Each structure stands twice: as C-alpha cells, then as structure tokens.
Amino acid sequence: MPLHSREAVQNAWQAFATYDADQIAAVFTEDAEWLAPPGNATAVALAIPDHMIGRDAIVRFLAEDFPRLFVSDVTVTFHGFHADGDRVIVEETMTATLANGNHYANDYCFVFELRDGLIHRVREYMDTARGHRLVFGEGQPARQATSLPMFAT
C-alpha cells in the first residue's frame, strides 16, 4: 500500500537530513523539478540554478551543494504539514551555521507535488531579502544570479 502524501513528504525530510544520495534519490521521480525564487541567496552563493530539473540535479544539491553553505547545526522546525491529495504544504523554520560562520535563520514554505507516491515537483518560498542579508551581510545589496545552463552545478 502506498504511503499517504503527508507521510511520504515527512519521510523525504528524513532522507534529506542524511545527505545520503541514495536515500534522497529514492523519494523523487526521475523527472522531478525543484523551483526556488530566482536569485535566492543559496543559489547565488553556490552558483547553482534556482530551477533544478531531474532527480540527479536535486540529489546533487541536497547531498553535496547544500552542506557546502549550511555547514553545521542545521535544524528544521516544522510548523505544519498540510496535505490535500497529492499536494503537501510544509511550513518550517531552518536555522544553521553558514560556511562564513554567520548564523542563518529563515522561514520557508514548500509545496510538494507527488506522483505515484514520489516527489515530482517542489516549489520553495522564503524571505529572499532576509536570506541575502544573512548569507552576504547586512550592507550588501541583493546579488543577481548569474545565467547558468540548466544542469550546471
């Protein structure tokens, strides 16, 4: 019996926390997409696309790229999991220590769309201005993402 959508997404967060590529890959469809706001601080700092297409690109981000910026003390506090059919909304706050030693704390909302019990699409929302201040410093203007090929990471 397939997992309910909410359980599938909760299990996915557990897989993300392992940074293990195989465990992460197991929760996504091969043609999955992850869409974050253009020019968000994480994509700019890591020089990666804000729209990842394909399971391999998403796995590489979660297993390899993410821990290069958020290097320790990564904590996710969930405020809600709201499921309706194959769509799950997750509200959370993430805190961490950044590679530059700064403390990071930002609120997020994720919309997960599932297909056959696997994540097919993720839409990520966060306070992008706050993210830029935390990653690049208070006095820094928001940086624009460079134009990168879709699969460059």
MOKAPE-V827012 format. One line per field, one symbol per residue. ss: DSSP state (~ for helix, > for strand, _ for the rest). phi: phi as a letter, one per 20 degrees, with the letter a starting at -180 (. if undefined). Layout:
ss->???
phi->???
This chain:
ss->____~~~~~~~~~~~~~~__~~~~~__>>>>>>>>_____~~~~~~____>>>_~~~~~~~~~~~~~~~>>>>>>>>>>>>>>>__>>>>>>>>>>>>____>>>>>>>>>>>>>__>>>>>>>>>_~~~~~~~~~_________________
phi->.fffgffffffffffgfflegfffgfddffefccddggmfgffffelcfececogffffgffedfgffeeealfcddedrccdbmedcdcdbcdcadegenfedbbeccdddddclndfdbcddcbffffgfffedogeefgeefffcggdfb
